[in-house]
Each structure stands twice: as C-alpha cells, then as structure tokens.
Amino acid sequence: MFKFISSWDDGRKEDIGLSMMLKQFKIPAIFFIPSNCQLTEGQIKDLSKHFGIGGHTQSHPEDMKLLSSERQFDEIRDNKVWLEKIVGKELEWFCYPSGRYNEITIEAVKRAGFKYARTVVPLCISKPIDNFRIATTIHVHPNKREYEERNWIDVAKEYYQKAKKEEGLFHLWGHSFELEKYQIWEELDDFLKFVSEN
C-alpha cells in the first residue's frame, strides 16, 4: 500500500507558518525538534496536537560520530525526556542531526527508546528494511546535486507518481527556514496541492 509522509527538522520559527500550510492540505508530518530550538514549549505542544513530534538531540551537534558514546546517549535521551514532558506522550521517531551518525548513535537511539530513525539518504521510494536507517525521497531544496540541475518539484512529482504506482513510500522532508531563505513557499504550496489532488 502506498504511503506518504513529510518531516521537518530543527524546530525553527517558520515551522508555525509551515504547519498551517500542511493542515490546509491535510498533509501528515513529523517535526524533529532539538532542545535548543526557536519554538516555545507552547508552540511545540500546539504542533503535537496535529502532527508527530520527533527527537533531534539537545544541541544539534554537527556530527554525532565525533562524540563519545555517553555524550551521544545524553544528547538523545535528554531531548526525548524534555519533549515527552511537553507533549505528554511517548516519542517514537528520531532524526540524525545533519544525517551524520554511526553504529554507536543507532545503539543510543534504541537505548533511549525510539522505534524509528530517519536519515537524509535521498531518492528512495521503497519501504524501509531497517527502522533505524529510514531513507527519504525528496529534500525540499533548490540546489541538490542528486536532482541533476532539475527543479526539486519536477523530481518530486515524478517520484511521487512512481512511488504510487509501485505502492512504495514517499518521504518529503526539509527545513522551514530554507523555504524562507530560498523563497520556495509557493513551490511547496504547489506540490502539496498536487499531493492532495492525487
């Protein structure tokens, strides 16, 4: 059965505008939020009423692989505890900051009690074999090498149709601050409209 999901990283202030857009098109989403985010606890609680909330570490380290095993675990567990206290429910999803991780990170994620972890591996539409190395399909970004100079939205529509035909999983992800930075809100609006109609 075909599945569609979106996820959004880093807990930036632009998440609020993005969440309104997602609600408008009834798009399912997970917001991966680090403890040093720009959102207030009230905003996180409000987001959790409509969307999933996932762990994203305490301080969003640039590269988890450079940290000791205990430091990795502390980063992951403390963020989970903090978010669970805000949203009042157990978190199942985690996202590796900047997509950088190793086996030690995976063990720490499992030890902290997460069931799923998302990577930044692109252009994948097959259902995950490993729940702690979940790949993605499209990063909402205008300049990704893997799109071979095509507009992300054209690649996204192509992969969406392909995933639907093959009964796969289409995973859209991004950062709300990049929507602002590259002024691609309208493009995202166009794609979400396409999804809701298909």
BELKATA-V321819 format. One record per pair of residues at least 24 apart in sequence whose C-alpha atoms are under 7 Angstrom apart, sorted by sequence separation. I is the first residue (numbers start at 1). GAP is how many residues later the second one is. D is the distance in whole Angstrom. If there is no record, write none. Layout:
i:I gap:GAP d:D
i:I gap:GAP d:D
//
This chain:
i:5 gap:24 d:6
i:6 gap:24 d:7
i:7 gap:24 d:6
i:8 gap:24 d:6
i:9 gap:24 d:6
i:10 gap:24 d:6
i:30 gap:24 d:6
i:32 gap:24 d:5
i:34 gap:24 d:5
i:35 gap:24 d:6
i:55 gap:24 d:6
i:92 gap:24 d:6
i:93 gap:24 d:6
i:94 gap:24 d:6
i:95 gap:24 d:6
i:12 gap:25 d:6
i:13 gap:25 d:6
i:34 gap:25 d:6
i:55 gap:25 d:6
i:11 gap:26 d:5
i:12 gap:26 d:5
i:13 gap:26 d:6
i:34 gap:26 d:6
i:106 gap:26 d:7
i:10 gap:27 d:6
i:11 gap:27 d:6
i:12 gap:27 d:6
i:11 gap:28 d:6
i:72 gap:33 d:6
i:76 gap:33 d:7
i:137 gap:33 d:6
i:138 gap:33 d:7
i:139 gap:33 d:6
i:140 gap:33 d:6
i:137 gap:34 d:5
i:138 gap:34 d:5
i:139 gap:34 d:5
i:140 gap:34 d:5
i:62 gap:35 d:7
i:65 gap:35 d:7
i:69 gap:35 d:6
i:73 gap:35 d:5
i:77 gap:35 d:5
i:136 gap:35 d:5
i:137 gap:35 d:6
i:138 gap:35 d:6
i:139 gap:35 d:5
i:61 gap:36 d:7
i:62 gap:36 d:7
i:64 gap:36 d:6
i:65 gap:36 d:5
i:72 gap:36 d:7
i:76 gap:36 d:7
i:136 gap:36 d:7
i:54 gap:37 d:6
i:60 gap:37 d:6
i:63 gap:37 d:5
i:64 gap:37 d:5
i:65 gap:37 d:6
i:53 gap:38 d:7
i:54 gap:38 d:7
i:55 gap:38 d:6
i:56 gap:38 d:6
i:125 gap:38 d:6
i:153 gap:38 d:7
i:48 gap:39 d:6
i:54 gap:39 d:5
i:55 gap:39 d:5
i:56 gap:39 d:5
i:54 gap:40 d:5
i:55 gap:40 d:6
i:56 gap:40 d:7
i:45 gap:41 d:6
i:56 gap:41 d:6
i:127 gap:41 d:6
i:45 gap:42 d:5
i:126 gap:42 d:5
i:127 gap:42 d:6
i:125 gap:43 d:5
i:126 gap:43 d:6
i:35 gap:44 d:6
i:125 gap:44 d:5
i:34 gap:45 d:7
i:41 gap:45 d:6
i:125 gap:45 d:5
i:32 gap:63 d:6
i:18 gap:158 d:7
i:2 gap:161 d:7
i:15 gap:161 d:6
i:2 gap:162 d:6
i:14 gap:162 d:5
i:14 gap:163 d:6
i:12 gap:164 d:7
i:2 gap:165 d:4
i:3 gap:165 d:6
i:4 gap:165 d:6
i:5 gap:165 d:6
i:6 gap:165 d:6
i:7 gap:165 d:6
i:8 gap:165 d:6
i:9 gap:165 d:6
i:10 gap:165 d:7
i:12 gap:165 d:7
i:1 gap:166 d:5
i:2 gap:166 d:5
i:3 gap:166 d:5
i:4 gap:166 d:5
i:5 gap:166 d:5
i:6 gap:166 d:5
i:7 gap:166 d:5
i:8 gap:166 d:5
i:9 gap:166 d:5
i:1 gap:167 d:7
i:2 gap:167 d:6
i:3 gap:167 d:6
i:4 gap:167 d:6
i:5 gap:167 d:6
i:6 gap:167 d:5
i:7 gap:167 d:7
i:8 gap:167 d:5
i:25 gap:167 d:7
i:8 gap:168 d:7
i:25 gap:168 d:7
i:25 gap:171 d:6
//
